Amino acid sequence: MDPKIQEITILIATLRNQRKTDLSEAQTWMLAHAIDNEQAALIPQIAIVGYHILDQLSIAKELNGTELAARIRVSRSGTTRAAKHLVNLHLVTSQRHPNNQKSIYYQLTTTGLQLAKLHQEMHQNLYRDLQVKIAKEYQPKELAIIARFLKEIVDHQ
């Protein structure tokens, strides 16, 4: 799937869920597909930024806060807060490298990797229809404009 289409669907989901205090559609899907009660208990405790951190760490295996912030397009402070929360939930570990004591590097735990996979499955299943429709209706240049527009709306709120 085109990365811009995935970005657009994530931004749409973010907009849909920003003002909700109950479980999001994504969290509801994930709860229904959780592998056990421990995993189900974690799902409502993680915000969308946390899930995107889990996703990126499942791809890169290890990233520092600056790299994570750039990949998920969230401020470094917002990324750090979300990463600390994931560390407290034992989904991510943090460490400093001997050759770079300035940066904190994050890695997934086994439980964090399981949640990242569940989140990826949710995106594949829940947003498939929307992504297919977007892919058919819009050209790559239009997708870039739409993604930029939605990002500005999300960032402005």
N, C-alpha and C positions, 0 to 999 in steps of 0.2 A: 504494500500500500504506500502511496506517495506520502512522504513525511509531512508535507503541508496539510494534507487531508487529516492525518492523525492529529496534528497540532490544532486544526480548526475544531475537530470534534472534542478534544480535551478542553479547549477554550469555551465551547458551547456548554459543556458539562459544568465547567467552573461557574459560568454565568448562571446556569440553572440552579446551582446549589449554593451560591454565595449567601443568600438570605434565608436559607432553610435552617431550622434548628433541629429537625428530625433527621433520620437517616436519609442519605441520598439514594438515588436509584442504583448507583454503582455499589454502594455499601450493602444495600438490600440484596443485590445479585450475589455479591461476595459471601454474605452470611448464608445464603441458600446453598452455596457451593463450598463452604468451609470444610476442611478435612476432619476437624475435631472441635470440641468445646473451647479448648485453649486458643485456637486460631480465631474462632468466632468471637471470643471475648476481646481480642485485640482489634478487630476490624473497626468498630465505632470510635476507637481511641486515636485513630490516625487521620489526619487531614490530608487533603489532596496533595499538598506539597510533600508530605511524608511518603505518600505512595509513589510520587515521581522520583523521589530520592531512591527509594527501593528499586524502582525500575532501572535507573541509571547505574546503580551499583551492581545490578544483576548483569549488566552489559559489560561494564568496565572493570569489575571486580574490586577496584580500589580507586578512590578519588579524594582529593582534598576539598575543603569547603569552597574555595574559589572556582575550582573546576566544576563542582556540583552546581553552584549558583549559575554559572554560564550555561550549563547544559539544560537546566530546568527553567532558566530565565526568571529567577527570583533573586531578590537582593541577597547579599552575603549574610546580612544579619538574620533575615528570614530563613535562609537555608541553615544557618548555624542553630537557630532555635529549633527548627524541625528535626535536624540531625541529633541534637541533644535529647529531644523527646524520644526518638527512635532508639538511642543508646539506653535511655532509662527503661524502655520497654524490652530491652535485650534483643532487638531486631538488627542492630548495627553495633559494631565495635569501633572505637576510636583509638588512634595511637599516633605518636610522633616518630618519624624516622630518624635514625642516628645521624644521618647526613643533612637533615633538614628539621631542626627543632622548632622552627617557626610555624610550620603548617601542621594541621591535624588531618590525618588521613582516615577515611571511613571505609569499612568493609561490612558485608552482610554476614549475619549469623545464619545458621541453618534455617531457623524459623523465619528470619527476614527474607531469605531466598524463597521459601515456600509462599510467603505472602506476596512477594514480587511476582511470582509465577501466577498466582491466583488473580492478581490485579491485571496482568497481561491477558489472561484468558477472558476476564470480564470485558476488557476493551475489545477483544476480538469478537466476542459474542454479542455484547450489548450494543455496540456502535457500528456493527457490520453494515446494516441496512442504510444508515445515514451516510456512512463513508462511500458506499457504492453509488448512492444517489448523487452525492457531491462530486465524485469522480466523473460521472456521466455528464453532469450539467456545466462544469466549469473547466476552463483552460488553466494551465500552470500559472500564467501571469495573473489571472483573476484570483486564483487560490492564494497567491502571495499577498495580494491586496486585502483579501478577506481576512487572512491570518493576522496581518499587521493591524487592521482595523479592530478585530476582536481583542487582540492583545492590548491595544490602547484602552479599550473599554474596561477590560479586566484590571489593568494596572491603575486606572484612574479612580476606581471605586474604593 
